Amino acid sequence: MQNIFPSNEEKQKLLTQLNLLGAKHVYVEFRGGGDDGQIESVYYHDNQENYHDVPKDMISWTQMVYGDKPKLTKEMSLVDVLEDLCYRALDDVNMDWCNNEGGQGHLHIDFTQSPPTTHLDIGINTMSTEDYNFDLDEEEE
């Protein structure tokens, strides 16, 4: 598994900002199905387990790009950075969380560990089909 952070410097910048907020646990929740998926919420719990929305503070971040587009480093809100980080992790594991029956889960940054850990939890929804044939000419016993 590759590193989902664009660089060590950007990782330290993000973790420092989240630590300054007093974050104990940071969550980026996602959900998808059909042919679509999106981030549902970005929040954190402090040391007293209080819920907080991640503020719109800005940091410099190299956003994930697809195809042969050049990488672009720009000022982004912490919410957008955390969403980008989650999409990087989802892209890295290559699980089909947003197609067909879809899936859901969250990216979790845990500041109770030293150094902080990043964990991706994905649930994939599946559907199974069973076929049964019955003879309509037979009488039930």
C-alpha positions as CSV (number, residue, x, y, z in Angstrom):
1,M,0.0,0.0,0.0
2,Q,1.4,3.4,-1.0
3,N,1.5,6.5,1.2
4,I,-1.8,8.4,0.6
5,F,-0.2,11.8,1.6
6,P,1.2,13.9,-1.3
7,S,4.4,14.5,0.7
8,N,5.8,14.2,4.2
9,E,5.7,18.0,4.5
10,E,2.0,18.2,3.6
11,K,1.2,15.3,6.0
12,Q,3.0,17.1,8.9
13,K,1.2,20.3,8.0
14,L,-2.3,18.6,8.0
15,L,-1.6,16.6,11.2
16,T,-0.3,19.8,13.0
17,Q,-3.4,21.7,12.0
18,L,-5.7,19.0,13.2
19,N,-3.7,18.6,16.4
20,L,-4.0,22.4,17.1
21,L,-7.8,22.0,16.8
22,G,-7.6,19.5,19.7
23,A,-8.7,16.6,17.5
24,K,-8.6,13.2,19.1
25,H,-10.4,11.3,16.3
26,V,-11.0,12.7,12.8
27,Y,-13.6,11.1,10.5
28,V,-14.3,11.4,6.8
29,E,-17.5,9.4,6.0
30,F,-18.4,8.3,2.5
31,R,-21.3,6.5,0.8
32,G,-22.0,5.4,-2.7
33,G,-24.2,3.3,-4.9
34,G,-25.4,2.9,-8.5
35,D,-22.5,4.7,-10.3
36,D,-22.0,7.5,-7.9
37,G,-20.3,8.1,-4.6
38,Q,-19.5,11.1,-2.4
39,I,-18.1,12.2,1.0
40,E,-21.0,12.6,3.4
41,S,-19.4,14.3,6.3
42,V,-16.1,15.5,7.8
43,Y,-15.8,16.0,11.5
44,Y,-13.7,15.4,14.6
45,H,-14.1,14.5,18.3
46,D,-12.0,16.4,20.8
47,N,-10.5,14.9,24.0
48,Q,-13.9,15.2,25.8
49,E,-15.5,13.3,22.9
50,N,-17.4,16.4,21.7
51,Y,-18.4,16.5,18.1
52,H,-17.0,19.4,15.9
53,D,-17.3,20.2,12.2
54,V,-13.8,20.7,10.7
55,P,-13.3,24.5,10.2
56,K,-12.6,26.1,6.9
57,D,-9.0,26.9,7.8
58,M,-6.7,26.8,4.7
59,I,-3.5,25.0,4.1
60,S,-1.3,24.4,1.0
61,W,-2.1,20.9,-0.5
62,T,-1.2,19.0,-3.7
63,Q,-4.6,17.7,-4.9
64,M,-5.0,14.3,-6.4
65,V,-5.3,14.3,-10.2
66,Y,-6.4,11.7,-12.7
67,G,-5.0,10.9,-16.1
68,D,-2.1,13.0,-17.4
69,K,-3.2,16.3,-15.8
70,P,-0.3,18.1,-14.0
71,K,-0.3,18.0,-10.2
72,L,-1.5,21.3,-8.7
73,T,-0.6,22.6,-5.3
74,K,-3.0,25.2,-4.0
75,E,-4.6,26.6,-0.9
76,M,-7.4,24.3,0.2
77,S,-9.7,24.2,3.2
78,L,-9.1,21.5,5.8
79,V,-12.4,19.9,4.8
80,D,-11.4,19.7,1.1
81,V,-7.9,18.4,2.1
82,L,-9.5,15.6,4.2
83,E,-11.9,14.7,1.4
84,D,-9.0,14.6,-1.0
85,L,-7.1,12.3,1.4
86,C,-10.1,10.0,1.7
87,Y,-10.5,9.8,-2.1
88,R,-6.7,9.0,-2.3
89,A,-7.1,6.1,0.2
90,L,-10.2,4.8,-1.7
91,D,-8.3,5.0,-5.0
92,D,-5.3,3.2,-3.5
93,V,-7.3,0.2,-2.2
94,N,-9.3,0.0,-5.5
95,M,-12.5,-1.3,-4.0
96,D,-15.7,-0.8,-5.9
97,W,-17.5,1.2,-3.1
98,C,-19.6,3.4,-5.4
99,N,-20.9,1.1,-8.1
100,N,-23.8,-1.4,-8.2
101,E,-25.1,-1.9,-4.7
102,G,-22.4,0.4,-3.4
103,G,-20.8,0.7,-0.1
104,Q,-20.0,3.0,2.8
105,G,-17.3,3.7,5.3
106,H,-15.0,6.2,6.8
107,L,-11.4,7.3,6.9
108,H,-10.2,7.7,10.5
109,I,-7.2,9.6,11.8
110,D,-6.5,8.6,15.4
111,F,-4.5,11.0,17.5
112,T,-4.5,8.7,20.5
113,Q,-1.7,6.9,18.9
114,S,1.8,8.3,18.6
115,P,2.4,8.9,15.8
116,P,-1.2,9.3,14.7
117,T,-2.6,6.5,12.6
118,T,-4.8,6.5,9.5
119,H,-7.3,3.7,9.0
120,L,-9.8,3.2,6.2
121,D,-13.0,1.2,6.9
122,I,-15.1,0.1,3.9
123,G,-18.3,-1.9,3.8
124,I,-19.3,-3.2,0.4
125,N,-23.0,-4.0,-0.2
126,T,-23.6,-7.1,-2.3
127,M,-26.7,-8.7,-3.7
128,S,-27.1,-12.4,-4.4
129,T,-29.8,-14.1,-6.6
130,E,-31.1,-17.6,-6.2
131,D,-33.2,-19.3,-8.9
132,Y,-35.8,-22.0,-8.1
133,N,-38.0,-23.9,-10.4
134,F,-41.3,-25.5,-9.4
135,D,-43.4,-28.0,-11.3
136,L,-46.9,-26.6,-11.7
137,D,-48.3,-30.0,-12.8
138,E,-47.4,-31.9,-9.7
139,E,-49.9,-31.9,-6.8
140,E,-48.6,-31.2,-3.3
141,E,-48.5,-34.2,-0.9
